[in-house]
Every structure is written in structure tokens, then in C-alpha cells.
Amino acid sequence: MKEAQKIIDLNQADPQKFRSWNFLQDFCITCGLCASSCPASGIDGFDPRKVVRMVSLGLEQELVDSKFPWICTMCGKCEEVCPMQINIPDLVRSIRGLRDRDKVPGTLHKGLQAALKTGNNLGLPKDDFIFILEDVGEEIAEEPGFEGFKVPIDKKGANVLTTVHNKLVNTQNEDLKHWWKIFYAAGEDWTIPSDNWEGTNWGYFTGDDEAMKTMTGRILENMRRLEVKTLLWPE
């Protein structure tokens, strides 16, 4: 049996601390189904049951200082199998929101700051973004059956507006081609905004409600500005 890494003084517990959180954390029966389904279970001692129990005991500072909430992928498998229907991903997100913003793990904090400032998590200038899209579009147009293909950027009145995941314009340009080809073959009327195009809302993933609302609001504004009926949000 492994020796406990840290002993928590239960005299410091405050079971009433998070009673207002509507995630049913007090219903946990520690059955282990969440841990069995979790792809991150075991990493640095991570176990969803530990997080739920810490919330139930009101151990706020231990939760804020813990790496556990940042190991979680928020994939939702735990919630899917939980017999008590505990919403563990949203519980984790609320814990993340307790941490000071400048102490949020580096990549997430820097990416969110870049997104709020520039409209995308990479801080990619608009001209560079358009160049990448058009370059990929030209490669598609060289393939048989896609002659004349062009990427519709800022097309007003299109049926579908789609956001873009930052990695698709950073390291995985080829993945853009697959769904663009589907649009073309289906005759879909679609467009991509040149500003605030980011589909990855790190405000959501870091527990920052205000930042999440800001990024979501920008997408909504793009739909209004371009008079688009339908949103395709791949992230």
C-alpha cells in the first residue's frame, strides 16, 4: 500500500462551504465507475472520487492548490457512468474558477489572454490567418473535382458560419480540407469570419465565466454582422 502523500486535517473541513453548488457532490458512493472510465485516472494520483469528496468536505484551499482539476480532461465519461448523476466535469470547472487567473496553468492562461486581446488563442494577425485559409483553398482547387474552389471569407448572407480550432491554422492545415470538401460537394453556402474566428473557448476550460461570455458573444456578433442563419462550432 502506498504511503499517503499528504494528511488533510479534517478539522479544517467545512462541509457547508459548497452546498450552493448544484452538482450533487454529496451523493457520491465512491463506487469507482468514474475512475474506471476516466482517461486521466492515476496520473499524479488523480481520481475523480477524490475531487468530489474534497468538494463535499469544503476543502477550498486544498482544491485551489491541487493539480487534480487541471489533470481532468472534462471529457464527461465520468458523468455518463455515474449512478448518482454527479456532474463531475462542471464541478471541476467551478474549482478551476476559484484559482487566481495569473496562477492558471501557463498555456491556458496565455492562450486565453491572447484570445481576449486578438480574437484567437494564437494571437495570429488577421492577414496571416487569411493567407493560410486562401493557401489551403488553393491546394484544394488543384485537386480533381474541386476546380474553382475558394474559401468564402466574411461572406454576407451565407447559410452556415463556422469557427476554426486554432490548431487547424497552426499545425494541422490538412484537417481543414476534409470538411471544406464536404461543404463543396454538398453545395453548402458557408463562410468563415476573418475576425474572432477562434472556436476554442478557453474561458470555458479555465472556469472564467466572463471571458467565456466575451468569446461566445463575439461569435454571435459575427453571425449578426454577416447575417448568417446557422452556426457550426466544431470545438
C-alpha positions, 0 to 999 in steps of 0.5 A: 500500500502506498504511503499517503502523500499528504494528511488533510486535517479534517478539522479544517473541513467545512462541509457547508462551504459548497452546498450552493453548488448544484452538482450533487457532490454529496451523493457520491458512493465512491463506487469507482465507475468514474475512475474506471472510465476516466482517461486521466485516472492515476496520473499524479494520483488523480481520481475523480472520487477524490475531487468530489469528496474534497468538494463535499468536505469544503476543502477550498484551499486544498482544491485551489492548490491541487493539480487534480482539476487541471489533470481532468480532461472534462471529457464527461465519461465520468458523468455518463457512468455515474449512478448518482448523476454527479456532474463531475466535469462542471464541478471541476470547472467551478474549482478551476474558477476559484484559482487566481487567473495569473496562477492558471496553468501557463498555456491556458492562461496565455492562450486565453489572454491572447484570445481576449486581446486578438480574437484567437488563442494564437494571437495570429494577425488577421492577414496571416490567418487569411493567407493560410485559409486562401493557401489551403483553398488553393491546394484544394482547387488543384485537386480533381473535382474541386476546380474553382474552389475558394474559401468564402471569407466574411461572406454576407448572407451565407447559410452556415458560419463556422469557427476554426480550432486554432490548431487547424491554422497552426499545425494541422492545415490538412484537417481543414480540407476534409470538411471544406470538401464536404461543404463543396460537394454538398453545395453548402453556402458557408463562410468563415469570419476573418475576425474572432474566428477562434472556436476554442473557448478557453474561458470555458476550460479555465472556469472564467465565466466572463471571458467565456461570455466575451468569446461566445458573444463575439461569435454571435456578433459575427453571425449578426454582422454577416447575417448568417442563419446557422452556426457550426462550432466544431470545438 
